[in-house]
Amino acid sequence: MRAHIVQTTFPLEGRSAAFAQVRDLLEKASPEPGGLIVLPELFACGFTPASREMAEGEGELAETAEFLAGIARKWKCTVQGTGIGRAKDGKLQNLVSVHGPDGGTIGTFEKIHPFRFGGEEEVFGKGDRILLYKWGEIVVCPMVCYDLRFPECFRRATLLGAQLFAIGANWPRTRREHWRTLLRARAIDDLAYVLGANCVGTDGHLTFKGESQAYGPKGEPLGELGDGPGVLSVDVELRRVLSWREKSMILDCARDPGELRVVRA
């Protein structure tokens, strides 16, 4: 099976221009039917002062979801992308929308950890659930940007069956080594494939280096993009996850850590 990580420029010219860029990049990559396409966080709108005006619906996406469904049908692939929705409490939602090869909605996921340091928590709500979806035989778990820093969420998803993590991000250049290290750590920790889709360019304050990348279940690098728009395509094999998990027995220990005592000196 083939996964495709799409790296786009930070969207400063509106949804239409962002959609057009994704279409052009996919035309060049020409993904085969049955693949998985992963897009960066808020690939069509980004985090801007106008974020509230970019919200599309209550608990769902509208225009962005329609676009994702369209490219899913065109390429007969599963597609994962994010946009801004509205919660009932008035806050915004950073929503992942996943669509199958027929364009139908497979599921939605809300970013669990808003980036408090950047003031995101003041505008966006917090997700309270993990989404698992099937891509062929592989169980995929989406995560969004800052979620990458919280290994407990990844381990919880792994114990529930996740075999591949697909992460959309707006990860800045100043913390590029954290991006690389954490992606690889999540693969090693959870014996899973990890795909990280980042953006390039600037939002006027932060610069995004891109460097979207993929890791295998042993933490082995599978590929990396540079600092321009592009598509990284990698092969994914379920048997590699299953055989390494069976051989290493790490997750068996994680499921049953035994009784632990706390000793305070």
Beta strands, then each sheet from edge to edge (+ up, - down):
strand 1: 2-7
strand 2: 36-38
strand 3: 78-86
strand 4: 92-99
strand 5: 105-110
strand 6: 133-135
strand 7: 138-144
strand 8: 164-168
strand 9: 193-197
strand 10: 200-202
strand 11: 207-209
strand 12: 213-215
strand 13: 221-224
strand 14: 230-235
sheet 1: 5+ 4- 3+ 2+ 1+ 14-
sheet 2: 6+ 7- 8- 9- 12+ 13-
sheet 3: 10+ 11-
end
